[in-house]
């Protein structure tokens, strides 16, 4: 039976996490990458535009969709943990740890496919835990509408079926691998180049560096000592394929990262298994390591949530990691205040401004080079100029 006290703390954590994310997303502008997804012919693009047709071109509604998915994913992590961890309090810890991972926070803030990939994968894991294979196959069929990120999941299903000698599971995985290849194919053009260290660096940023080391340790420990669960197979497959491909080419990490962060319940189990198997006087080192890891995680997470304030400490605003998610909203407002409804500018910025109702064209153009006859528009954060444009008449 689920403890009400544990549920209370879980929902308190979710409420705090959601409030912080809402605060953080209020300062974001649509990025070029997000605008590309929004205006693309992909299924996700169609869904987002359909939502906009109902609620209007409201950025908060669009980002709210991904925040809702994030909340659902956090709850699913808790539910899945109930079958993995011995104590319900550990399940709450796993859910809280998951929801504050830097990569997970980012996926909740921006328009991306990662939140969808995590959600569908967790549903599949939930159904696999309960051996509901028919419903699982239906969910996997649904995943083909967003098929590109799911190759790691399909491979993991096939490999887990072969490992556990479950023919039905292996056949399901093989079928969806073939379907994925038919829909997406494999790209191997270009000169081989190694991006292994780049991939490692991104993985470390997603988990926070010290927690990523523990993620690798958990993968290794389960490999040599513990039962190989389906969840472990998903994360191992995603990590292995990603690092293998990155030795030859630049990898789309969005195809693999979502399937690694879901290993959090196993990481929590591994830690508490080692911690509780020792006498209290031998737990000091574990406590110290845990505190250091959590402090590092908290600093990384706080930097993402309160990213706007980092502009105060930067001499060059363009060095800010979230700079590409700024400016467009404020610039669109400044143009509308001047009664400008269309503008000519570079294609990247034009696509971003289009989202805010200012399409390409009109009698004006924007430039970043000083021109005496043009009006200057400055974008500020905390009374600090972070961008400068010149509004010129054609």
SELOPA-775329 format. One record per residue (C-alpha): x, y, z; residue number from 0; residue in one letter. Coordinates in nm, 3 decimals. Example, Ala and Ser with C-alpha at 12.3 -4.5 7.8 and 13.67 -1.06 7.14 Angstrom:
<pts>
[[1.230, -0.450, 0.780], 0, A],
[[1.367, -0.106, 0.714], 1, S],
</pts>
This chain:
<pts>
[[0.000, 0.000, 0.000], 0, X],
[[0.132, 0.344, -0.096], 1, X],
[[0.216, 0.563, 0.203], 2, X],
[[0.029, 0.895, 0.217], 3, X],
[[0.331, 1.062, 0.377], 4, X],
[[0.556, 0.962, 0.088], 5, X],
[[0.298, 1.083, -0.163], 6, X],
[[0.278, 1.413, 0.026], 7, X],
[[0.654, 1.470, -0.005], 8, X],
[[0.647, 1.361, -0.369], 9, X],
[[0.379, 1.617, -0.458], 10, X],
[[0.554, 1.889, -0.255], 11, X],
[[0.871, 1.822, -0.456], 12, X],
[[0.673, 1.823, -0.782], 13, X],
[[0.504, 2.152, -0.691], 14, X],
[[0.839, 2.315, -0.609], 15, X],
[[1.000, 2.175, -0.923], 16, X],
[[0.711, 2.295, -1.141], 17, X],
[[0.712, 2.642, -0.984], 18, X],
[[1.085, 2.679, -1.049], 19, X],
[[1.044, 2.563, -1.409], 20, X],
[[0.757, 2.806, -1.471], 21, X],
[[0.974, 3.087, -1.335], 22, X],
[[1.263, 2.980, -1.557], 23, X],
[[1.059, 2.944, -1.877], 24, X],
[[0.907, 3.292, -1.831], 25, X],
[[1.241, 3.441, -1.933], 26, X],
[[1.295, 3.223, -2.240], 27, X],
[[1.242, 3.316, -2.603], 28, X],
[[1.180, 3.071, -2.884], 29, X],
[[1.513, 2.952, -3.025], 30, X],
[[1.590, 2.883, -3.391], 31, X],
[[1.603, 2.509, -3.315], 32, X],
[[1.259, 2.522, -3.150], 33, X],
[[1.114, 2.732, -3.431], 34, X],
[[1.241, 2.476, -3.682], 35, X],
[[1.052, 2.200, -3.497], 36, X],
[[0.740, 2.415, -3.467], 37, X],
[[0.725, 2.495, -3.841], 38, X],
[[0.850, 2.157, -3.961], 39, X],
[[0.644, 1.888, -4.135], 40, X],
[[0.713, 1.644, -3.853], 41, X],
[[0.432, 1.495, -3.646], 42, X],
[[0.548, 1.699, -3.346], 43, X],
[[0.534, 2.017, -3.554], 44, X],
[[0.178, 1.938, -3.666], 45, X],
[[0.072, 1.870, -3.305], 46, X],
[[0.223, 2.197, -3.179], 47, X],
[[0.062, 2.401, -3.455], 48, X],
[[-0.273, 2.232, -3.389], 49, X],
[[-0.247, 2.325, -3.020], 50, X],
[[-0.167, 2.682, -3.125], 51, X],
[[-0.475, 2.688, -3.351], 52, X],
[[-0.687, 2.611, -3.044], 53, X],
[[-0.520, 2.827, -2.779], 54, X],
[[-0.359, 3.087, -3.004], 55, X],
[[0.012, 3.145, -3.067], 56, X],
[[0.090, 3.132, -2.697], 57, X],
[[0.443, 3.031, -2.607], 58, X],
[[0.343, 2.949, -2.248], 59, X],
[[0.087, 2.694, -2.371], 60, X],
[[0.344, 2.527, -2.597], 61, X],
[[0.606, 2.508, -2.324], 62, X],
[[0.335, 2.404, -2.079], 63, X],
[[0.286, 2.087, -2.285], 64, X],
[[0.644, 1.981, -2.215], 65, X],
[[0.616, 2.078, -1.849], 66, X],
[[0.308, 1.853, -1.825], 67, X],
[[0.504, 1.567, -1.983], 68, X],
[[0.783, 1.630, -1.732], 69, X],
[[0.539, 1.600, -1.440], 70, X],
[[0.396, 1.278, -1.588], 71, X],
[[0.748, 1.138, -1.634], 72, X],
[[0.838, 1.215, -1.272], 73, X],
[[0.526, 1.032, -1.151], 74, X],
[[0.606, 0.736, -1.379], 75, X],
[[0.959, 0.718, -1.236], 76, X],
[[0.803, 0.691, -0.890], 77, X],
[[0.556, 0.420, -1.000], 78, X],
[[0.826, 0.219, -1.179], 79, X],
[[1.053, 0.251, -0.874], 80, X],
[[0.793, 0.074, -0.660], 81, X],
[[0.886, -0.248, -0.844], 82, X],
[[1.261, -0.183, -0.816], 83, X],
[[1.324, -0.032, -0.471], 84, X],
[[1.243, -0.187, -0.135], 85, X],
[[1.127, 0.128, 0.046], 86, X],
[[0.871, 0.378, -0.074], 87, X],
[[1.084, 0.660, 0.065], 88, X],
[[1.359, 0.548, -0.176], 89, X],
[[1.108, 0.576, -0.462], 90, X],
[[1.040, 0.938, -0.364], 91, X],
[[1.415, 1.005, -0.360], 92, X],
[[1.449, 0.851, -0.707], 93, X],
[[1.166, 1.069, -0.844], 94, X],
[[1.310, 1.385, -0.688], 95, X],
[[1.659, 1.306, -0.816], 96, X],
[[1.518, 1.249, -1.164], 97, X],
[[1.313, 1.570, -1.176], 98, X],
[[1.613, 1.785, -1.079], 99, X],
[[1.864, 1.635, -1.323], 100, X],
[[1.999, 1.920, -1.541], 101, X],
[[1.915, 1.742, -1.866], 102, X],
[[1.564, 1.664, -1.746], 103, X],
[[1.508, 2.028, -1.646], 104, X],
[[1.616, 2.142, -1.992], 105, X],
[[1.383, 1.890, -2.161], 106, X],
[[1.095, 2.032, -1.953], 107, X],
[[1.174, 2.390, -2.057], 108, X],
[[1.229, 2.372, -2.431], 109, X],
[[1.047, 2.233, -2.734], 110, X],
[[1.208, 1.895, -2.802], 111, X],
[[1.141, 1.527, -2.855], 112, X],
[[1.326, 1.412, -2.542], 113, X],
[[1.027, 1.449, -2.307], 114, X],
[[0.810, 1.249, -2.548], 115, X],
[[1.078, 0.980, -2.578], 116, X],
[[1.109, 0.954, -2.199], 117, X],
[[0.730, 0.941, -2.152], 118, X],
[[0.671, 0.663, -2.406], 119, X],
[[0.975, 0.466, -2.283], 120, X],
[[0.857, 0.483, -1.920], 121, X],
[[0.511, 0.365, -2.029], 122, X],
[[0.677, 0.071, -2.208], 123, X],
[[0.883, -0.012, -1.897], 124, X],
[[0.568, 0.012, -1.681], 125, X],
[[0.384, -0.231, -1.911], 126, X],
[[0.684, -0.466, -1.930], 127, X],
[[0.698, -0.484, -1.551], 128, X],
[[0.337, -0.605, -1.559], 129, X],
[[0.390, -0.828, -1.868], 130, X],
[[0.120, -0.645, -2.065], 131, X],
[[0.283, -0.714, -2.402], 132, X],
[[-0.017, -0.647, -2.628], 133, X],
[[-0.071, -0.298, -2.487], 134, X],
[[0.307, -0.244, -2.494], 135, X],
[[0.310, -0.325, -2.868], 136, X],
[[0.034, -0.070, -2.925], 137, X],
[[0.236, 0.198, -2.742], 138, X],
[[0.543, 0.105, -2.950], 139, X],
[[0.331, 0.140, -3.265], 140, X],
[[0.237, 0.488, -3.145], 141, X],
[[0.606, 0.568, -3.097], 142, X],
[[0.660, 0.521, -3.471], 143, X],
[[0.487, 0.858, -3.521], 144, X],
[[0.793, 1.006, -3.343], 145, X],
[[1.018, 0.722, -3.456], 146, X],
[[1.356, 0.890, -3.488], 147, X],
[[1.450, 0.902, -3.115], 148, X],
[[1.339, 0.543, -3.042], 149, X],
[[1.604, 0.327, -3.208], 150, X],
[[1.779, 0.271, -2.873], 151, X],
[[1.452, 0.148, -2.719], 152, X],
[[1.378, -0.089, -3.008], 153, X],
[[1.732, -0.231, -2.995], 154, X],
[[1.708, -0.274, -2.617], 155, X],
[[1.379, -0.467, -2.650], 156, X],
[[1.535, -0.702, -2.905], 157, X],
[[1.854, -0.755, -2.701], 158, X],
[[1.663, -0.805, -2.375], 159, X],
[[1.440, -1.060, -2.548], 160, X],
[[1.744, -1.250, -2.673], 161, X],
[[1.916, -1.232, -2.333], 162, X],
[[1.609, -1.350, -2.140], 163, X],
[[1.520, -1.604, -2.412], 164, X],
[[1.182, -1.443, -2.459], 165, X],
[[1.105, -1.499, -2.827], 166, X],
[[0.798, -1.273, -2.831], 167, X],
[[0.996, -0.985, -2.681], 168, X],
[[1.285, -1.036, -2.924], 169, X],
[[1.048, -1.050, -3.224], 170, X],
[[0.871, -0.730, -3.112], 171, X],
[[1.209, -0.553, -3.085], 172, X],
[[1.331, -0.682, -3.421], 173, X],
[[1.006, -0.578, -3.592], 174, X],
[[1.029, -0.221, -3.464], 175, X],
[[1.401, -0.199, -3.550], 176, X],
[[1.313, -0.288, -3.909], 177, X],
[[1.024, -0.040, -3.907], 178, X],
[[1.257, 0.231, -3.775], 179, X],
[[1.512, 0.160, -4.049], 180, X],
[[1.237, 0.173, -4.313], 181, X],
[[1.114, 0.512, -4.186], 182, X],
[[1.452, 0.676, -4.116], 183, X],
[[1.735, 0.479, -4.275], 184, X],
[[2.098, 0.512, -4.170], 185, X],
[[2.325, 0.800, -4.267], 186, X],
[[2.694, 0.715, -4.298], 187, X],
[[2.816, 0.978, -4.543], 188, X],
[[3.099, 1.219, -4.480], 189, X],
[[3.455, 1.183, -4.358], 190, X],
[[3.491, 0.977, -4.037], 191, X],
[[3.572, 1.196, -3.735], 192, X],
[[3.576, 1.119, -3.365], 193, X],
[[3.335, 1.297, -3.128], 194, X],
[[3.372, 1.057, -2.836], 195, X],
[[3.489, 1.321, -2.585], 196, X],
[[3.220, 1.564, -2.701], 197, X],
[[2.954, 1.301, -2.633], 198, X],
[[3.099, 1.225, -2.289], 199, X],
[[3.094, 1.596, -2.206], 200, X],
[[2.725, 1.627, -2.300], 201, X],
[[2.635, 1.318, -2.096], 202, X],
[[2.819, 1.467, -1.799], 203, X],
[[2.628, 1.794, -1.839], 204, X],
[[2.294, 1.611, -1.855], 205, X],
[[2.356, 1.422, -1.529], 206, X],
[[2.604, 1.664, -1.368], 207, X],
[[2.965, 1.540, -1.383], 208, X],
[[2.988, 1.343, -1.057], 209, X],
[[2.646, 1.184, -1.099], 210, X],
[[2.745, 1.076, -1.450], 211, X],
[[3.042, 0.890, -1.302], 212, X],
[[2.801, 0.712, -1.069], 213, X],
[[2.575, 0.635, -1.366], 214, X],
[[2.867, 0.459, -1.536], 215, X],
[[2.946, 0.277, -1.209], 216, X],
[[2.584, 0.160, -1.181], 217, X],
[[2.590, 0.027, -1.539], 218, X],
[[2.914, -0.162, -1.458], 219, X],
[[2.801, -0.294, -1.119], 220, X],
[[2.474, -0.433, -1.256], 221, X],
[[2.669, -0.589, -1.542], 222, X],
[[2.897, -0.793, -1.313], 223, X],
[[2.688, -0.845, -0.996], 224, X],
[[2.316, -0.790, -1.029], 225, X],
[[2.012, -0.902, -1.229], 226, X],
[[2.002, -0.741, -1.572], 227, X],
[[1.665, -0.567, -1.586], 228, X],
[[1.489, -0.427, -1.891], 229, X],
[[1.554, -0.075, -1.760], 230, X],
[[1.927, -0.150, -1.743], 231, X],
[[1.925, -0.287, -2.099], 232, X],
[[1.765, 0.034, -2.228], 233, X],
[[2.028, 0.260, -2.069], 234, X],
[[2.319, 0.032, -2.158], 235, X],
[[2.209, 0.005, -2.521], 236, X],
[[2.161, 0.381, -2.554], 237, X],
[[2.498, 0.460, -2.396], 238, X],
[[2.685, 0.187, -2.586], 239, X],
[[2.545, 0.268, -2.930], 240, X],
[[2.593, 0.641, -2.877], 241, X],
[[2.957, 0.614, -2.771], 242, X],
[[3.030, 0.359, -3.044], 243, X],
[[2.889, 0.583, -3.316], 244, X],
[[3.057, 0.893, -3.172], 245, X],
[[3.398, 0.738, -3.243], 246, X],
[[3.323, 0.783, -3.612], 247, X],
[[3.075, 1.068, -3.650], 248, X],
[[2.881, 1.339, -3.471], 249, X],
[[2.580, 1.177, -3.307], 250, X],
[[2.237, 1.326, -3.250], 251, X],
[[2.250, 1.288, -2.873], 252, X],
[[1.876, 1.350, -2.846], 253, X],
[[1.840, 0.994, -2.982], 254, X],
[[2.016, 0.846, -2.679], 255, X],
[[2.018, 1.075, -2.375], 256, X],
[[1.648, 1.026, -2.280], 257, X],
[[1.707, 0.653, -2.240], 258, X],
[[1.991, 0.704, -1.993], 259, X],
[[1.830, 0.940, -1.741], 260, X],
[[1.558, 0.681, -1.668], 261, X],
[[1.817, 0.461, -1.494], 262, X],
[[1.782, 0.676, -1.181], 263, X],
[[1.582, 0.411, -0.983], 264, X],
[[1.859, 0.157, -1.040], 265, X],
[[2.121, 0.414, -0.937], 266, X],
[[1.933, 0.482, -0.612], 267, X],
[[1.900, 0.108, -0.546], 268, X],
[[2.272, 0.051, -0.603], 269, X],
[[2.364, 0.332, -0.365], 270, X],
[[2.134, 0.226, -0.080], 271, X],
[[2.228, -0.139, -0.126], 272, X],
[[2.594, -0.053, -0.064], 273, X],
[[2.514, 0.204, 0.206], 274, X],
[[2.279, -0.008, 0.417], 275, X],
[[2.491, -0.321, 0.397], 276, X],
[[2.756, -0.147, 0.609], 277, X],
[[2.764, -0.072, 0.979], 278, X],
[[2.690, 0.293, 1.074], 279, X],
[[3.054, 0.371, 1.152], 280, X],
[[3.156, 0.265, 0.799], 281, X],
[[2.896, 0.484, 0.627], 282, X],
[[3.079, 0.815, 0.674], 283, X],
[[3.256, 0.798, 0.338], 284, X],
[[2.929, 0.719, 0.159], 285, X],
[[2.759, 1.014, 0.329], 286, X],
[[3.044, 1.247, 0.229], 287, X],
[[3.039, 1.131, -0.134], 288, X],
[[2.660, 1.162, -0.144], 289, X],
[[2.673, 1.520, -0.012], 290, X],
[[2.940, 1.622, -0.266], 291, X],
[[2.745, 1.467, -0.555], 292, X],
[[2.417, 1.629, -0.448], 293, X],
[[2.578, 1.972, -0.398], 294, X],
[[2.728, 1.951, -0.748], 295, X],
[[2.390, 1.847, -0.888], 296, X],
[[2.215, 2.132, -0.705], 297, X],
[[2.460, 2.391, -0.842], 298, X],
[[2.412, 2.265, -1.198], 299, X],
[[2.034, 2.259, -1.161], 300, X],
[[2.019, 2.606, -1.005], 301, X],
[[2.232, 2.744, -1.288], 302, X],
[[1.967, 2.622, -1.535], 303, X],
[[1.667, 2.743, -1.335], 304, X],
[[1.814, 3.088, -1.259], 305, X],
[[2.009, 3.116, -1.585], 306, X],
[[1.891, 3.474, -1.648], 307, X],
[[2.090, 3.605, -1.350], 308, X],
[[2.418, 3.474, -1.494], 309, X],
[[2.418, 3.764, -1.741], 310, X],
[[2.512, 3.991, -1.450], 311, X],
[[2.849, 3.815, -1.417], 312, X],
[[2.939, 3.782, -1.787], 313, X],
[[3.140, 4.039, -1.978], 314, X],
[[3.025, 3.896, -2.312], 315, X],
[[2.655, 3.797, -2.303], 316, X],
[[2.703, 3.571, -2.606], 317, X],
[[2.903, 3.335, -2.386], 318, X],
[[2.588, 3.257, -2.187], 319, X],
[[2.481, 2.895, -2.246], 320, X],
[[2.115, 3.004, -2.291], 321, X],
[[2.187, 3.304, -2.515], 322, X],
[[2.023, 3.137, -2.817], 323, X],
[[1.703, 3.112, -2.611], 324, X],
[[1.694, 3.486, -2.543], 325, X],
[[1.637, 3.813, -2.732], 326, X],
[[1.364, 3.715, -2.984], 327, X],
[[1.068, 3.777, -2.751], 328, X],
[[1.200, 4.115, -2.634], 329, X],
[[1.293, 4.216, -2.989], 330, X],
[[0.946, 4.125, -3.118], 331, X],
[[0.788, 4.339, -2.846], 332, X],
[[1.014, 4.633, -2.931], 333, X],
[[0.916, 4.607, -3.299], 334, X],
[[0.545, 4.585, -3.219], 335, X],
[[0.576, 4.892, -2.996], 336, X],
[[0.700, 5.073, -3.308], 337, X],
[[0.397, 4.948, -3.509], 338, X],
[[0.616, 4.723, -3.723], 339, X],
[[0.431, 4.409, -3.834], 340, X],
[[0.690, 4.264, -4.074], 341, X],
[[1.070, 4.284, -4.091], 342, X],
[[1.357, 4.168, -4.311], 343, X],
[[1.651, 4.008, -4.133], 344, X],
[[1.870, 3.697, -4.141], 345, X],
[[1.676, 3.367, -4.189], 346, X],
[[1.744, 3.234, -3.838], 347, X],
[[1.615, 3.542, -3.658], 348, X],
[[1.331, 3.579, -3.909], 349, X],
[[1.196, 3.233, -3.824], 350, X],
[[1.205, 3.316, -3.452], 351, X],
[[1.027, 3.650, -3.502], 352, X],
[[0.765, 3.476, -3.718], 353, X],
[[0.661, 3.275, -3.410], 354, X],
[[0.585, 3.606, -3.233], 355, X],
[[0.372, 3.733, -3.520], 356, X],
[[0.630, 3.931, -3.717], 357, X],
[[0.684, 3.763, -4.055], 358, X],
[[0.957, 3.831, -4.310], 359, X],
[[0.905, 4.133, -4.536], 360, X],
[[0.777, 4.488, -4.491], 361, X],
[[0.948, 4.822, -4.539], 362, X],
[[1.213, 4.778, -4.267], 363, X],
[[1.514, 4.556, -4.208], 364, X],
[[1.727, 4.473, -3.907], 365, X],
[[2.103, 4.494, -3.902], 366, X],
[[2.365, 4.439, -3.633], 367, X],
[[2.616, 4.680, -3.790], 368, X],
[[2.607, 5.047, -3.688], 369, X],
[[2.430, 5.274, -3.935], 370, X],
[[2.387, 5.641, -3.859], 371, X],
[[2.049, 5.670, -4.030], 372, X],
[[1.899, 5.374, -3.843], 373, X],
[[1.725, 5.353, -3.506], 374, X],
[[1.906, 5.157, -3.240], 375, X],
[[1.722, 4.885, -3.046], 376, X],
[[1.886, 4.743, -2.736], 377, X],
[[1.780, 4.430, -2.549], 378, X],
[[1.843, 4.439, -2.174], 379, X],
[[1.863, 4.187, -1.893], 380, X],
[[1.889, 4.339, -1.546], 381, X],
[[1.986, 4.679, -1.693], 382, X],
[[2.266, 4.514, -1.887], 383, X],
[[2.265, 4.528, -2.267], 384, X],
[[2.286, 4.176, -2.412], 385, X],
[[2.206, 4.253, -2.777], 386, X],
[[2.196, 4.551, -3.012], 387, X],
[[2.009, 4.589, -3.341], 388, X],
[[1.965, 4.869, -3.592], 389, X],
[[1.621, 4.925, -3.742], 390, X],
[[1.654, 5.064, -4.092], 391, X],
[[1.407, 5.169, -4.358], 392, X],
[[1.451, 5.013, -4.700], 393, X],
</pts>
